[in-house]
Amino acid sequence: MSYDSILKFLIDEYTKPILSWLLNREIHEEIEMLPTELNIEPIRADGVFFLQVGNKIIHLEFQTRPKSDPPLPLRMLDYWVRLYRLHKLYERNLELEQVIIFLRRDTSSKVFEENFQVGNTTHYYRVIRIWECDPTPLLSKPELLPLAVLAKSEQPEMLLSQVAEKVNAIENQRQKSNISACVELLAGINYSEELIKMYLHDDILKESVTYQRILNDGVTKGEKLGEKKGEKNEAIALISRLLKKRFGEDSETIKPRLNTLSVEQLELFGESLFDFNCFEDAIAWLNNLN
């Protein structure tokens, strides 16, 4: 399951609040999003971002599972060397900080690895296990609520309830809609659909797990979404609700177009939802689809 589009939306929209939490300081400098193309083999991550903040370059990576090929410690060293060389850090007064944030609770020793070590070579990076993080700072800002839902809690249901209350208190309707959708979808990492429905009562909750499957490359054992009868209709219904939630527009006008899409095209459209700024962007995307 890849959460790339959700995390990309969060980083694009709420860069400063997330970096302020990450670096434990208020961010006043301009933030530049750096290209992620490093001429490297396709990455297996739920979100990789390179950002420049003042005199520091941040390599931020989200993972739900620690399994990786090549192994994460080696990949972090590889990224460090490539970034160091690409941005000529040996000539510039810039720091390079690497951070992996694990989103799904895991007891594997791999989530506790914080360095690469072979022979005389040792490379360190920072690891955040979100389930060990104090939820208080994350609950203090609306933009951080999608991460707060995964934070440390002796009573997970209470945390889910707190996050739901904070979401409901957001006054700006667009922000509330966006953050609510991200909270609901990321909550699916740790919570059952029943609990999500109980505390985050919303008309898209019933299909939130289905939406995660839209973003996925397949269901169990590589089974593609839509291979089972009726799942294409589920996907269309969910996309319609998400469009309604994000933009407040009735999707009936584009439903005939959605019906003509293949399952693969519906998956692509679902992945693109968080990139749209308005309903017209969705229409333009569909019009440009070959």
Protein Blocks (a to p, Z undefined) as FASTA:
>chain_A
ZZklmmmmmmmmmmmmmmmmmnopacfbdcddddfbeoiacdddfbdcdddehjaccddd
ddfbfbdcddfklmmmmmmmmmmmmnommlpccddddddddfbdcfbfklmpcbdcehjb
ccddddddfklpcfklmmmpmklmmmmmmmccfblmlmmmmmmmmmmmpmblmlmmmmmm
mmmmmmmmmmcfklmmmmmgcfklmmmmmmmmmmpgbdeehiaghjaghklmmmmmmmmm
mmmmmnopafklmmmmmmmpcfklmmmmmmmmmmpfbfklmmmmmmmpZZ
